[in-house]
């Protein structure tokens, strides 16, 4: 294509947006590439925010997708600390908060997600945290250090991945931790009761207290500082800080105001895109946390809020913007590190989608692989402290083969022989 006169605009300064810009240049696009981010930081990856950066093991720059000089070297125009306030599809322009109007030939929305808020008394007190940005992680890290030093208490609302990773970090700093969770186990809606209890046991062994079957009802304070939390079942827990970790909502306001097709929140929300990550407007694409895409392999629409989806989705959208044939069919993948437990998960097995869980290895030693099956076929797998098995696990999923469950659960049988 003759592209020197074209302008591709990327809205969103996270991993998906930065990798899309990288891919456009790697694929030989010679036109303007404009990357707009509402944070002043150069694009960065988010896993360190609840892992190594929060723990003080890595410095700030380690989270960056590219060195700052990379953007000028590759002629990528950056507008940092600038929010896009409107998309005009007829004029094919975006408007920035300072009034600047930029025309585009192709537009990528990689606006990500934002932490869900709680509408209850006390959320405006000092010491109430959300975790999404580098600045959030820095403030939380300082808080955890102080709590550890002073034997302070952290209450976490939500026992999902962020809540549990922060709980592990807080205990590493020496803080007291209570996790309030409405479901009967951590990660209940991802792993189900079969494996959720394993994470409850892990954290309990490290001194975390759980309060299941409850939600926060009020955060109480004194002199503007957090003092305690009350739950909807009448319990009270001491707290010097609170983390709200009840999930994230896709940032769809721009898309909604522009009249793009969206997915209902009850179905996961997000901007509706096809398998090439194209929206209902042929010149606009979406990738990363905000994109709800028709998955060619899974045969239904999904939205994935994990690092690997941003890492791979941004480049896929960039190639589609260049006119290449794209069918984005990556098997969903995510990972976590908590204390001495490392885990990788591949697949898609929401509640009600599976009828059997098979485990190979020793759950007591936390060295095993768990498989979720539907009608004898593997639809998801999670390896815990067992490494270099992601490829055969994903191959099993893609094969759609009915497997011998006895062989699947037998560590002596190579996974590669089962697909």
PEHU-V60512 format. One record per helix or strand. SS is the DSSP state (hx for helix, st for strand). FROM is the first residue (numbers start at 1). TO is the last residue. If there is no record, write none. Layout:
BEGIN
ss | from | to
SS | FROM | TO
SS | FROM | TO
END
This chain:
BEGIN
ss | from | to
st | 7 | 11
hx | 15 | 26
st | 32 | 37
st | 44 | 44
hx | 47 | 50
hx | 60 | 63
st | 64 | 64
hx | 68 | 73
st | 76 | 80
st | 84 | 88
st | 93 | 96
st | 101 | 103
st | 106 | 109
st | 113 | 115
st | 121 | 121
st | 126 | 126
st | 128 | 129
hx | 134 | 150
st | 153 | 157
hx | 161 | 173
st | 176 | 181
hx | 188 | 205
st | 209 | 212
st | 216 | 222
st | 225 | 231
st | 236 | 238
st | 241 | 244
st | 248 | 250
hx | 253 | 257
st | 262 | 262
hx | 265 | 267
st | 271 | 273
st | 278 | 278
st | 284 | 286
hx | 288 | 290
st | 291 | 295
st | 300 | 303
hx | 307 | 321
st | 333 | 338
st | 341 | 347
st | 356 | 362
st | 367 | 374
st | 377 | 384
hx | 390 | 399
st | 402 | 402
hx | 405 | 408
hx | 415 | 417
END
